[in-house]
């Protein structure tokens, strides 16, 4: 697979001060000043992962997808051009601004600006979070995931799967139509939600500790109208998370415990139990759709839907006791 992961993302906004406060004080990112018009954020050893650019129009955005090297970038450019997609070689000034060695740019069918790059620069100073957190889960999984609202899913899915090589993880038809796609072991690095219009829905960052998420949630609850989706757990990537409204109105999902998959053997399936096992009251949904989502959660609770928590070595402690449910899950696995 040519693409390795979501390497960076950028958004146009004049609200640099609001973004600095939100991203450092709530999410825990490290702010890096890049002059008067651009604010960058670190979340690991890379020089930047998220960029807020005052010079870009409000609502403008770009997504940087990583490839292995210059040869992989050339191969991707050739594949795009063969598919009739216009490709522009990024000038050195742009590569320097993105803190990479080289890149190309192109657009998806909805007009989203995409960039493919290689050679991300590593900072020589340690990552210093904006507030006390244990850190973000990035590395080979990439920055996190991006979710786009789209007018029509089908042409977008054809582009991302057939041209760019994304794999379909799963999909659902209710309470809204959504498709989830992977490029590495992260359950999804991209998702598309069919809403009848094109836009940015949310960007997910995954933290190392459940307490990091809970404390971020407390910060969000202390600010008026900041929480857009309440704390809950997803049915597909098994993430425990909440969604906060960013200064640019799209949401940032702060999550923990995301599922890993094996891309080579993963089989996509339809999600019939709704998007969440519990919680995740979606304040952005129309009332009728919110009611459908609530009914699906209530049905999942009545049927005793459960899923093992996804943890890393050292991020859990086994308790004594007997659990018949867990014994059955262990046997099945």
C-alpha positions as CSV (number, residue, x, y, z in Angstrom):
1,X,0.0,0.0,0.0
2,X,1.5,3.4,-1.1
3,X,0.1,5.5,1.7
4,X,1.5,5.0,5.2
5,X,-0.8,7.2,7.3
6,X,-2.2,10.6,7.9
7,X,0.9,12.7,8.5
8,X,-0.4,16.2,9.0
9,X,-3.5,18.4,8.6
10,X,-4.0,22.2,8.1
11,X,-6.9,24.6,8.4
12,X,-7.6,28.2,7.5
13,X,-8.6,30.4,10.5
14,X,-8.0,33.9,11.7
15,X,-8.7,32.8,15.3
16,X,-5.1,31.9,16.2
17,X,-5.4,32.9,19.8
18,X,-8.5,30.9,20.3
19,X,-6.9,27.9,18.6
20,X,-3.8,28.2,20.8
21,X,-5.9,28.2,23.9
22,X,-8.1,25.3,22.7
23,X,-5.4,23.1,21.3
24,X,-3.0,23.4,24.2
25,X,-5.4,23.9,27.2
26,X,-8.0,21.3,26.2
27,X,-6.4,18.8,23.7
28,X,-2.9,19.0,25.1
29,X,-1.0,19.9,21.9
30,X,2.3,21.9,21.9
31,X,2.1,25.2,20.2
32,X,4.9,26.3,17.9
33,X,4.9,29.9,16.5
34,X,5.5,30.2,12.8
35,X,5.4,34.0,12.3
36,X,2.3,36.2,12.6
37,X,0.0,34.3,10.2
38,X,0.7,30.6,11.1
39,X,0.4,28.6,14.2
40,X,1.7,25.0,14.2
41,X,1.1,22.2,16.8
42,X,3.3,19.3,17.8
43,X,2.0,16.0,19.3
44,X,5.2,13.9,19.1
45,X,8.8,14.1,17.9
46,X,7.8,15.6,14.5
47,X,8.2,19.4,14.0
48,X,4.5,19.8,13.3
49,X,1.3,17.8,12.9
50,X,-1.5,20.4,12.8
51,X,-1.3,23.8,11.2
52,X,-3.7,26.8,11.6
53,X,-3.0,29.4,8.8
54,X,-4.5,32.9,8.9
55,X,-3.6,33.4,5.2
56,X,-6.0,30.5,4.2
57,X,-9.7,31.2,3.9
58,X,-11.9,30.2,6.8
59,X,-13.0,26.6,6.1
60,X,-10.1,25.8,3.8
61,X,-8.2,22.6,4.7
62,X,-5.5,20.3,3.6
63,X,-4.4,16.7,4.5
64,X,-0.9,15.3,4.2
65,X,-0.7,11.6,3.5
66,X,2.7,10.0,4.1
67,X,4.6,7.8,1.7
68,X,7.9,5.9,2.2
69,X,10.3,7.9,0.0
70,X,10.8,9.9,-3.2
71,X,10.3,6.8,-5.4
72,X,6.9,6.0,-3.7
73,X,5.9,9.6,-4.2
74,X,6.7,9.4,-8.0
75,X,4.8,6.1,-8.2
76,X,1.8,7.7,-6.6
77,X,1.9,10.8,-8.8
78,X,2.0,8.5,-11.9
79,X,-1.0,6.5,-10.7
80,X,-3.0,9.7,-10.0
81,X,-2.2,11.1,-13.5
82,X,-3.1,7.8,-15.1
83,X,-6.5,8.1,-13.4
84,X,-7.0,11.6,-14.8
85,X,-6.2,13.4,-11.5
86,X,-4.3,16.7,-11.9
87,X,-1.1,16.5,-9.8
88,X,1.1,19.5,-8.9
89,X,4.7,19.0,-7.7
90,X,5.1,21.0,-4.5
91,X,7.8,23.8,-4.7
92,X,10.6,23.7,-2.2
93,X,9.2,26.6,-0.3
94,X,6.0,24.7,0.4
95,X,8.0,21.6,1.4
96,X,9.9,23.7,3.8
97,X,6.7,25.1,5.3
98,X,5.3,21.6,5.7
99,X,8.6,20.5,7.3
100,X,9.1,17.7,4.8
101,X,11.6,16.8,2.1
102,X,9.1,16.6,-0.8
103,X,5.4,16.6,-1.7
104,X,2.8,16.7,-4.4
105,X,-0.7,18.1,-4.2
106,X,-4.0,17.1,-5.8
107,X,-7.8,17.2,-5.0
108,X,-10.4,14.6,-4.2
109,X,-13.8,14.7,-6.0
110,X,-15.3,16.9,-3.3
111,X,-12.5,19.5,-3.8
112,X,-10.5,18.7,-0.6
113,X,-6.8,19.6,-1.0
114,X,-4.7,16.5,-0.5
115,X,-0.9,16.3,-0.3
116,X,1.3,13.3,-0.4
117,X,4.8,13.7,1.1
118,X,7.9,11.9,2.4
119,X,10.7,12.8,4.8
120,X,8.9,14.5,7.7
121,X,11.4,16.5,9.8
122,X,12.1,15.4,13.4
123,X,12.5,18.0,16.1
124,X,15.7,17.9,18.2
125,X,13.8,19.0,21.3
126,X,11.3,16.7,23.2
127,X,7.6,17.1,22.8
128,X,6.2,19.3,25.6
129,X,2.4,19.0,25.9
130,X,0.3,22.1,26.5
131,X,-1.1,20.5,29.6
132,X,-0.2,17.5,31.7
133,X,-1.0,14.5,29.6
134,X,0.8,11.2,28.9
135,X,1.1,11.8,25.2
136,X,-0.5,10.9,21.8
137,X,-0.6,7.6,20.0
138,X,1.0,8.4,16.6
139,X,4.1,6.7,15.1
140,X,3.3,4.2,12.3
141,X,-0.5,4.8,12.9
142,X,-0.2,8.5,11.8
143,X,-1.7,11.6,13.3
144,X,-5.1,10.1,14.0
145,X,-8.1,10.1,11.6
146,X,-10.0,12.7,9.6
147,X,-13.7,12.5,9.0
148,X,-15.3,14.4,6.1
149,X,-18.9,15.2,5.5
150,X,-19.7,14.7,1.8
151,X,-22.6,15.3,-0.5
152,X,-22.3,11.8,-2.1
153,X,-20.2,9.0,-0.7
154,X,-20.0,6.8,-3.8
155,X,-17.6,8.9,-6.0
156,X,-15.5,9.7,-3.0
157,X,-15.2,6.1,-2.1
158,X,-14.2,5.1,-5.6
159,X,-11.4,7.7,-5.5
160,X,-10.0,6.8,-2.1
161,X,-10.2,3.0,-2.6
162,X,-9.6,2.5,-6.3
163,X,-7.1,5.3,-6.9
164,X,-5.4,5.9,-3.6
165,X,-5.6,2.3,-2.3
166,X,-7.5,2.8,1.0
167,X,-9.1,-0.3,2.4
168,X,-12.7,-0.4,3.5
169,X,-13.0,-1.2,7.3
170,X,-16.7,-1.1,7.7
171,X,-19.8,1.0,7.0
172,X,-23.3,1.8,8.3
173,X,-26.6,3.1,6.9
174,X,-28.3,4.3,10.1
175,X,-28.6,6.7,11.8
176,X,-26.5,8.2,9.0
177,X,-24.6,6.8,6.1
178,X,-20.9,6.5,6.9
179,X,-17.9,4.5,5.5
180,X,-14.6,4.0,7.3
181,X,-11.2,3.4,5.6
182,X,-7.8,2.3,6.6
183,X,-4.2,2.6,5.3
184,X,-2.4,1.0,8.3
185,X,-3.3,-0.9,11.5
186,X,-5.4,2.0,12.8
187,X,-9.0,0.9,12.3
188,X,-9.6,4.0,10.2
189,X,-7.5,7.0,9.1
190,X,-10.4,8.4,7.1
191,X,-14.2,8.3,7.2
192,X,-16.9,9.8,5.0
193,X,-20.3,10.8,6.3
194,X,-23.0,11.5,3.7
195,X,-24.8,14.7,4.8
196,X,-25.7,16.3,1.5
197,X,-22.9,18.9,1.7
198,X,-19.1,18.8,1.6
199,X,-17.2,19.9,4.7
200,X,-14.9,19.0,7.6
201,X,-16.7,16.9,10.2
202,X,-13.9,16.1,12.8
203,X,-10.3,15.2,13.4
204,X,-9.5,12.5,15.9
205,X,-6.4,12.4,18.2
206,X,-5.7,9.4,20.4
207,X,-4.2,9.8,23.8
208,X,-2.2,7.2,25.7
209,X,-4.3,7.3,28.9
210,X,-8.1,7.1,29.5
211,X,-7.5,9.6,32.3
212,X,-6.1,12.1,29.7
213,X,-9.4,11.9,27.9
214,X,-11.5,12.2,31.1
215,X,-9.5,15.3,32.2
216,X,-9.9,16.8,28.7
217,X,-13.6,16.2,29.0
218,X,-13.7,18.0,32.3
219,X,-12.0,21.0,30.6
220,X,-14.5,20.9,27.8
221,X,-17.5,20.7,30.2
222,X,-16.3,23.8,31.9
223,X,-16.6,25.9,28.7
224,X,-20.0,26.9,27.3
225,X,-21.1,24.9,24.2
226,X,-17.7,23.2,23.9
227,X,-19.0,19.6,24.0
228,X,-20.5,18.5,20.7
229,X,-20.7,14.8,21.4
230,X,-20.7,13.4,24.9
231,X,-18.4,10.8,26.3
232,X,-19.0,7.3,24.8
233,X,-17.6,4.2,23.1
234,X,-17.7,3.4,19.5
235,X,-18.8,0.0,18.1
236,X,-16.3,-0.2,15.3
237,X,-12.9,1.1,16.4
238,X,-13.9,0.6,20.1
239,X,-12.6,4.1,21.0
240,X,-13.7,5.7,24.2
241,X,-14.0,9.4,23.3
242,X,-15.8,12.7,23.3
243,X,-16.0,15.5,20.7
244,X,-15.2,19.1,21.3
245,X,-16.2,22.0,19.1
246,X,-13.0,23.7,17.7
247,X,-12.6,27.5,17.1
248,X,-13.3,26.6,13.4
249,X,-16.6,24.9,14.3
250,X,-15.6,21.4,13.2
251,X,-15.0,18.9,16.0
252,X,-11.9,17.4,17.6
253,X,-12.4,13.9,18.9
254,X,-10.2,13.1,21.9
255,X,-10.1,9.3,22.3
256,X,-8.4,6.4,24.0
257,X,-8.2,2.6,23.4
258,X,-8.5,2.5,19.6
259,X,-8.6,-0.9,17.9
260,X,-5.8,-2.2,15.6
261,X,-6.6,-4.3,12.6
262,X,-4.5,-6.5,10.2
263,X,-5.0,-4.7,6.9
264,X,-4.1,-7.7,4.7
265,X,-6.7,-10.0,6.2
266,X,-9.4,-7.6,7.4
267,X,-12.9,-8.2,6.0
268,X,-15.3,-5.2,5.9
269,X,-18.8,-5.5,7.3
270,X,-21.9,-3.5,7.9
271,X,-22.4,-2.0,11.3
272,X,-26.0,-2.8,12.4
273,X,-25.8,-1.8,16.0
274,X,-25.2,1.9,15.5
275,X,-22.0,3.9,15.9
276,X,-21.8,3.7,19.7
277,X,-22.1,1.0,22.4
278,X,-23.0,3.7,24.9
279,X,-22.9,7.5,25.3
280,X,-21.9,9.7,22.4
281,X,-25.1,11.8,22.4
282,X,-24.6,13.6,19.1
283,X,-25.7,17.2,19.6
284,X,-25.0,18.0,15.9
285,X,-27.6,15.5,14.6
286,X,-31.2,16.5,13.7
287,X,-33.6,15.5,16.4
288,X,-35.1,12.6,14.5
289,X,-31.6,11.1,13.8
290,X,-30.6,11.6,17.4
291,X,-33.6,9.6,18.4
292,X,-32.7,6.8,16.1
293,X,-29.1,6.8,17.4
294,X,-30.5,6.7,21.0
295,X,-32.8,3.8,20.2
296,X,-29.9,1.8,18.8
297,X,-27.8,2.4,21.9
298,X,-30.7,1.3,24.1
299,X,-31.1,-1.8,22.0
300,X,-27.4,-2.5,22.4
301,X,-27.7,-2.2,26.1
302,X,-30.8,-4.4,26.3
303,X,-29.0,-7.1,24.2
304,X,-25.8,-6.9,26.4
305,X,-23.5,-5.8,23.6
306,X,-19.9,-5.7,25.0
307,X,-16.4,-5.5,23.5
308,X,-13.0,-6.0,25.2
309,X,-11.1,-2.9,26.0
310,X,-8.1,-2.3,23.8
311,X,-5.0,-1.7,25.9
312,X,-1.2,-1.5,25.5
313,X,1.3,-3.5,27.5
314,X,1.7,-1.7,30.9
315,X,-1.5,0.3,30.5
316,X,-3.7,-2.0,32.5
317,X,-3.7,-4.1,35.7
318,X,-5.4,-7.5,36.0
319,X,-7.9,-7.8,38.8
320,X,-8.8,-11.0,40.7
321,X,-12.2,-12.5,40.3
322,X,-14.3,-14.5,37.9
323,X,-16.1,-13.0,34.9
324,X,-18.2,-15.5,32.9
325,X,-18.5,-13.0,30.0
326,X,-14.8,-12.5,29.8
327,X,-14.1,-16.3,30.0
328,X,-16.4,-16.8,27.0
329,X,-14.8,-13.9,25.0
330,X,-11.3,-15.3,25.8
331,X,-12.3,-18.8,24.5
332,X,-13.8,-17.3,21.3
333,X,-10.7,-15.2,20.6
